[in-house]
């Protein structure tokens, strides 16, 4: 699965293949293995980086062609991590796609067990058959990246763990708070004389809770987090968060992605994915979408964003099509009980937390 990262900030100075190899973990957020990395260059600077796990089916790299044109890339660098029989076909495909896109391959190499081999250099003086040793951990580039606040985790699994569900007493407390929120909402709905009046009030209150959470900028209590999780299952409330998207909201969506019970994860994980993608971190965005689709494989917004990431689209292409809150109200019309169908389906489960 591809993962793209905006690499424009901060800037690292790379002067050799070893420098490139030392920089890659900081560009993608972890030390890759069994991976193909493509770095796109424009005006002498790395503009985007994309990663695919190896092996992958033929045709996987075709989205590179429109990416080259859209980002006005002048060169690309291709790095494969792993054994030659797995890396070489992927590098060959990347070079063929680059030729179709009309972009120069500045360097193509394979890295394995602390050595690298170039596919574009055949001089034994600088590119010996046994490979060239390199140590990304002791590199000047690694030190420079660390000083600039960049982080490279040991592997992708370590990055996944940063978004893993909470456990222990925190999970127990959230499960209890969710059960209470569901019970309260079920009772209120059962007592409501007019379901549509109840729906209008639910959406109004949900929007107010959303705005309060976004403005607070602090960790929500278990009760508030659980109730906001219920609110966001309603598309009108989720889309309000979508249209108000700001980089400062990512911490809220990350916290809720980890804390909410599984049925309530897809909306917040998808919002986290969009926030991360907007910030240039498509690695985290992809992992967040995996969390969303594990909980609900049919969640349409998560599938839409995953498709965009797989095709190396830019977040601006999605953000430009977002409606304003006023346009959402016009499109949705007056609130009615049908707005609450996704939530009602969850409330109908035998387990009050829908876990």
N, C-alpha and C positions, 0 to 999 in steps of 0.2 A: 504494500500500500504506500502511495507516495506521501511525502510530507514536505511541505515547502516552508522555508523560513526567510523572512526579510532580513538581510544581513547588513543593511546600511549603517546601523548603529549598534554598538560602537565600532570603530574602525581599527583593524589589525593590519600591520604591514607584513606582507608575505613576499619573500624573495627567492624561494627555492621549493622543490617538491616536498622536502621535509617540513618546511614551514606550513605548506598547505595541509599536510597530514596532521600536523599539530593543531591547526586551527579548526579542522572539521568537527571534532567533538564539541567545540564551543559554538559552532554554527548550528548544529542540530540538537544540542542539549545533552548528548550522551556519547560514549565511545561506541561507534557502530561495529557490528559484526554481521557477516552474511548480508551485506548491504551494497547497493550501488548509490553513490552520491554524485549529483551533478550540480556544480556551482556555476552560476551565470554571471558574467562580468560585463560591465559597461563603464566606459571612461576610466578604465584601469582599476575599478573597484568591484568587489563582490556585491551583487545586487540581490540575488536569490540563491537559495540552496534547496535541493530536492533530494529526498531519500526514498528508495524502494527496497523492500526486503527481497533477498534472493532465495530461490529462483523465482522468476515471474513469467507469465505466459507471453508469447509473441504479441507485439502491438501495444504493450503496456506503456511504452515511452512516447507514443504518438502525441500526447498532449504537450510535449516539449516544443513542437513546431509552432503552434500559436503563442506559446509562452515567449519564445525567442522574439517573435514579431512584436508582441504587446509590450514587453519590457525593453525592447530595442537593445538586445544583448549583442555585444561584439564578439565575445569568445565564451567558450565554456570549458570547464575542467571536469574530467570524469575520473572518479576513484571507485574501484571495486574492492571490497573487503571480503577475503575468503580464499579458498583454493582456486587454482587456475581453471579447473573444469567447470566451476560454477560462475566465476567472475568473467572469464574471457567472452563467452557468448553475450553477456549483458553489456560489456564494454563495446563489443562489436556492434550491437544494436544501437547503442547510444551514439556511436560515431556515424552510423548510417543515417540515423534520424537527424543528426547535426548537419550532415551533408545536404539532406533534403530541405532543411530549414535555412541553409545558406550561412551557417555560423561556423567560425573557426574553432577547432578543438585545440586549445592551447597546450593541454597536457592530458594524458590518459594513463592511468597507472593502476596497479594491483598492490594491495598491502595485506600482509599476513605474517603473524609471529614476529613482529618487530622489524620486518624488511619490506621494501617496496621494489616493484619492477615497472619500468616504463614501457608503454605500448608504442610510443612515438620516437623513442631514442634507441638506436641500435649500436651505439658506441660502447665497447667494453670498458673504456677508460672511465666513463662517468656512469654507465649503467651496466655493471657486471652481471653475468648470467646467474650468479648466486644471489642476486639482489643487493640492495643497498640498505644497511642498517639505519634505523632511526628510533628515537626515543621521544614520543610526544610529551611525556610527563616532565622531562627536564629541559624542554625547549624554551627558548626566549619567548616564543609566541604564547606558550602556555602561561608563563609568568605574566606577560603583558595582559593576556585575557583575564587572568585572576585579579590583577590590579584594577581592571576596568569593570569588575563585578560580574563577569561572565562565568557561567557554571557548566561543567560537563560531568554528568552523572556516570556511574560505571557502565550502565547498559540501559536499554529501553525499559526493562522490567523495573529498574529503580525509578524511572520517570513515571511509570504506571502507578507505582506505589504512592506517589505524592497525591494521586487522586483516588486512591482506594477507599472503600467505605470504612468509616470509623468502626471500632470494635469495643468490647469490654463495657465498662460502666457508661461511657458516652453513648454507645448504641442502645443500651438498656434504657437510659433516660429518654432518648429520642423516640424509641418505640412506645414508651409509656405516654409521652406527650402527644404523639401522633394518634394513639388510640383515644385519648381524651378529646382531641380536636375533632376526630371523626364522629365520636359519640355525640358531642355537642352539636355538630352540624346536622347530623341525622335527626336528632330530636327537634331542632329548630325547623327543619324542612317538614317533618311530620306534623308539626303544630301550625305551620303556615296556612292560613285560610285561602290564599291565592298564590299558587306556585310562581306565576310570572312576577308578581310583586316581590316575592322572595328572591327571584333571580336578579331583578334589578338592584335590589339592596345588596345582594352578595357581590355583584360585579363592582358596584360603587365602593363598598367597603374594601374589596380586594385591591382595587386601584389605589385607595388611600393607604392601605398597608404596604403596597409595593413602593409608593413614593416615599413613605416614611423610612422604609428599609434602605432605599437608595440614598436618601439624604443623610441617614445616620452615620454611615461609613464605619459601623462597628459590628461586632459579632452579635447575632440575634440570640435571644433566649431560646430554650428548647420549645417553649409554647409558641413564641412568635415565628420561629423557623418552621414548625410543623404547620401552622395555619397558613403561612405564605406558600408553603409547598402545595397545600390544597388549592389556594387561590390560583396558582400558576398552571394548574391543570386545565383551567378555562382559557381558551385561545385568546379571548379579548384581553385578559390580564397579561398573559405571556407576551402578546404582541405589543402591549404598551411598553414592557421592559425592552423589547426588541427595538422599538423606535427611539427609545431614550438611551440606547447603548452608549456607554462611555468607558474608557479604559479603567477608571476608578471603580467600576462595578465588578471587575473580575474577581476580587477577593470574596465578595458576597456569593457569587455563583460557585466559586471553588469550594467554599465552606459548605454550602447547601448540597452540592454534588456529593460530598463525602458524608454528610450527616443525615439527609433525608432517607426515608424508607424507600425501597426499590421502585414501587409504582409511581412515586413522585419525582424520581430522578430525571426522566427524559427532558422536561422543560428546562430545568436549571442547568443540566449538563450541556444542552444545546446552546443556551445563552452563554455559558462559559466558553464553549467552542467558538462562538462568534466573537466574544471579547478577545480571546487569545489570537484568533485569526487576524482581527483588526490590528492587533499589536505586533503582527509579523511572526507569531509563534504558532505555526501550523502543526508542529509536533504535539503540543499540548492540546490543540484543537482536535486533532485526530483521536487522541486518547480519550478526551471528553466525549466525543461522538460514539466511540466504542462503548463507553459506559452507558450512554443513552440507549443505544441500540441493543445492548445486552438486556436492559430492562424492558424494552419494547421495540422489537425488530421492525415494526411498522410505523414508528413515529415519523411522520412525514417531514417535519422540519429537519430532523437529524439526518434523514436519508438525503434530503436536498443539499444540505451542507456537505455531507460526505461525498456526494457526486461532484460538487464544486471543487473540493480538495483533490479528489482523484484526477480531475481534469485540469489541475493547476491553474484554476481561475483566481482572480484577485478578489479580496473582500469588497473592494469598491464596486465591483460589478453587481454584488448582491445588495450592498448598502444603498446604492443609488435608486433601487427599486422599492425601498421601504416606505410605507405610507406614514403620515403624521398621525398622532393620536386623534385629531379631529377627523381625519379621513377614515380612520378605523371605525369611529362612531357612525359615520355616514354609511360606510360599507356594511356594517353589521346591523344597522337599524336599531330599533328599540330592544332592550334586553328582554329575553323570555326564557322560560325554563329549558328550552333546547340548548341554550348556551352551557348548561351544566351537565349535559349528557356524559362527557368523559368522566367527570367527577362522580356522577351518580353511579356509573358503572363500577367505580372503585368502592363506593360506599356500600354497594350491594354485595360485596364479597363477605364470606362468612367470618374471615379474620378482620377485626375492626381496623387494623393497620394496613390491610391489603398486602401484607408482606409475604 
